[in-house]
């Protein structure tokens, strides 16, 4: 029994994800796979195309054995917060031997060097100087590393999957985890590419095709039945998002994660004149803030996530689905955190758990409005896990 952890959004689950799982088993001898998966909102600051239980089912049908949920504050956090929350959950199980992630370079040693370079750069005066001059975090980091490191490290940091892999490695160090990092080189198309390569396409391209009503069956194994009726679209709630922001003061807006250096005033002013989300994002956007960061902040404001909600690691393990091997993982776990398939049960396990569960349920209630056929409230407290 060799348990491996994977962090994913599976938005949606596609052939590249299946390849990652199969190669992890083939190259590193993994016999059991546990995935920490984002819930109904993703790190892009968007609603997941399919709900978390449909995505968990797809994962379980294609090589994952246990799916646990990354709580919404971390799912909508920065890359650093996202990775820290997910790695903390995997480490808390105390039975996961390794963590596998995709990367463009396919070289763990290079990624570990890059992670060390990032830690150095984040503490360097040049980095702070670039930030004070108005550069965004990624640009300031890149410029600082270019001052001190060779092209190999610089190139590694410019690739999206490499960048997230670096955050997983940093999180392993922060958690003092004994999980061994392993990586699978990305195949097929580039991250966010609009092109296809054989049976591979990027998740962003697949989402665009699905929303346009195009056939994606060649790229997505085991699409849910009648999936066309299960598509979530953030545009269905953009008026609600704008309405929420228009009722908030700059002081209230400032309490959300990653709102710094007066950004609350910019959001406040933009919300009062914007008539759709695209306009809102563009009015907030500056050289200092990436569009992805702005989208995440707006969704955090909408759901009610605060900076304090990211001060400590996830307080529980919420199980979305499992198969027989998944049950074996749970039997091997020596987890000190509460573990359950019921969010309602987990909410009763302490003050921090109650707060986290409240945010998850709130996110679920708002997500229920993103469908063409709107859903009722309270589904997060009544949903049954996917058992296979």
Order of alpha helices (4+ residues) and beta strands (2+ residues): beta-alpha-beta-alpha-beta-alpha-alpha-beta-alpha-alpha-alpha-alpha-alpha-beta-beta-beta-alpha-alpha-alpha-alpha-alpha-alpha-beta-alpha-beta-alpha-alpha-alpha-beta
